[in-house]
């Protein structure tokens, strides 16, 4: 269940007569517990309560008590030994009149009348496995409003299917934007009095809703009619009480979809909410999912928290403005100059969604401006910061409409806070009909014309988002010149997930030959054009993979031609959704034309001041490690393992199948070899594969199971891709074979998060490594020592790309670019001995697997000591002592890499 569905379920529960016996189970059901789970709790098999309540392990201990005993019962639940044993997260007590609950880890509590407990549903969302950000817990109104609007939206489309068609979807979305404005306006005195819109609809429409569309249409017509034209507009008296709104919001035909009785009920319930509580940055993010069929399943989840947005905005420009404010003190002239600067700042989000980055930027600037006004003795002064300086582009038209509406609401709310309700109301209506949010494909529009670096006008593709599309209408900036700050959270999309249209977008910005890049790279490259033309800085939330692996050599030369890094964040998990901590590893990179001396590198809660930040998000020079076909150091060649491309026809997965084959046909042992990749190496297992040399094909085909495998492989390849079809005539052999009949090192293609070292093992000849691992034939122990070192692991983690919860290891990207110093004979002997010691320490714990041996909490002392010795010997070769930390390791490695690549072309592999 998503947050919206949960909110509806507990709202329904609170509206029903209180049932002392059923409440605990109904409460748990509302949070997504299945009937089988509830059945076990009812029977007592999983209910471990010692107080006559219901205790769900690792979740909640709740009880229904006698009237007036709620606080006492909650204390007993909290003190209960059963609560502690079951590791309950919450305790809850109610008597049907009041309800109290506590989150045990944080100590946060809720106490309210029973009918009001749905107002606090955000507090309980972790019971459904939904980890919420603080803003959602404190502003559950936004989810409740979204929930009700969603039900209305779905009901209206059911009654008006034509409005759901592509040609009318824009009208439907526009209609929803009108409703949202009306609900907000009637609760904030923008309309005359409170509840005017909802009350008028309730009074003037029939109960069966047969004329509701007509009543609403007249209200909309009134709000599109200037006061001076009211006398001749023939408006009903009850509609004439509504103010003139303009702004394009109610322009055009006041067409309204037909309402059913159910839809009318939903509408009136929405109007009964207190819309003064709306938080435009939260609400906007959530409501955009209402109009998106694909996103509606996650309704109420899409929310980028204010702290995450400020990770972008603070270092981009807000920190510096606050520092200037601090420096200004109470100096009126300095404060005035700063206020003028604020008024000229332009904030541009090229993928603005519902406008939450723009809303937060506007609110923050208004807060700084208000402090200036107070220090200058001008409290309540009209703001000089125009909404039209907050520009955005959004692909979806409904989200674009909501972005503009969210900014309008944010402006009104700021005016109420800083100027007072009366002043805010005086200047709110009529709305401006200017458009500063463009609906379209950002990568196919001219950003410089939408948010020009100089001048006072801008060409757009529509006059306003609430009206019809027009070509090349012009909107003036109120304050000329100033700085431009590009910010936002564009779509991520890895290389394999891009659509054909998005691939074309990449080509249009000059990345046709760099399609391995994530889609977000196109937004960065397009932003570089603005940086090159203007006083402009940019910070976009990006996938961390643009700073890892091959993507670095594709993207960063383009960046460094135009811009320098001003700040950056080490990879972190960007929870763009409140659901289940969903998120990907991201970074935020600040780019600007000026190469400032002091750059900030953020990592968790810490910040490092650097002279230079490398593309790999470490303190260091602008070094780009390009993939190399051969090692730049004197190391043996590393190759990818062999790839069968056989539809698993030559592979034997189950040991029973292997044993049965040998039992029935003992002669097959000559044509079967052990086989595996990283997974098998780490787990200490293996599979088998059919391995037939050309000169033994006739003999192999005389054995029925071998002949059958070869035939099935041929059939598979004949129907597969081009390379597989070419190999169909040699269906007894692997499609791509790098096999050599030697002992070898097998190196994992993934470094799991729990591993402190790159997985590497010594394999005897005859074992076939698949393409999910790398191989170094000849089993050189010097290379084993280097690969198994902390230095090599740190290099891999920095240079390679992430793969799920680990690091993707590669021969061309990591191993071949690893800078190893020239080794003396003594160095080689010492490293060989270290490798032997590691292997002997492993052997002493046979049959423990690599996964078991390298569990960070269970790693044997002698194995840990062997690795420590290996690290010490290798690091002394580099600098004569142990490195102090990973930062120092990387600084030395990049220094050596730069020296080695400057002196030589990638060297030939050592034989």
Secondary structure, DSSP 8 states (H G I E B T S, - for coil): --HHHHHHHHHHHHHS---TTTHHHHHHHHTT--HHHHHHHHHTSS---SSSSEEETTTEEEEE--TT-HHHHHHHHHH-HHHHHTT-SEEEEE-SSEEEEEETTT--EEEEEGGGGGGGHHHHGGGGT----HHHHHTHHHHHHHHHHHHHHHHHHHH-GGGGSHHHHHHHHHHHHHHHHHHHHHHTTSSSSSSHHHHHHHHHS-TT-TTHHHHHHHHHHHHTS-GGGHHHHT--HHHHTS---BTTTT-S--------HHHHHHHHHHHTS-GGG--HHHHHHHHTTTT-TTTGGGTTTB---HHHHHHHHIIIIIHHHHHHHHHHTT-HHHHHHHHHHHHH-EEEETT-TTSHHHHHHHHHHHHHHHHHHHHTT-TT------GGGEEEEESSHHHHHHHHHHHHHHHHHHHHHHH-HHHHHHHH-SB-----EEES-GGGS-HHHHS-SSSSEEEES-S-TTS---SSEEEE-SS-S--EEEEE------GGG--HHHHHHHHHTT-TT-TTS-THHHHHHHHHHHHHHSSEEEEEEEEGGGGSTHHHHHHHHHHHHH-EEEEEE--EEE--BSSTT--EEEEEEEEESS--S-EEEEETTEEEEES-B-TTSSBS--------SS-SSS-B--EE-BB--STTSSEE--HHHHHHHHHH-GGGGGGEEEEE-HHHHHHT--EEEE---GGGHHHHHTSHHHHHHHHHHHHHHHTS-HHHHHGGGGTTS-SB----SS-EEEEESEEETT-SS--EEEE-TT-EEBTTEEEEET--HHHHHHHTSHHHHHHHHHHS-EETTEEE--IIIIITT-------HHHHHHHHHHHHHHHHHHHTTTT--HHHHT-TTT--HHHHHHHHHHHHHHHHHHHSS--SSHHHHHHHHHHHHHHHHHH-S----B-
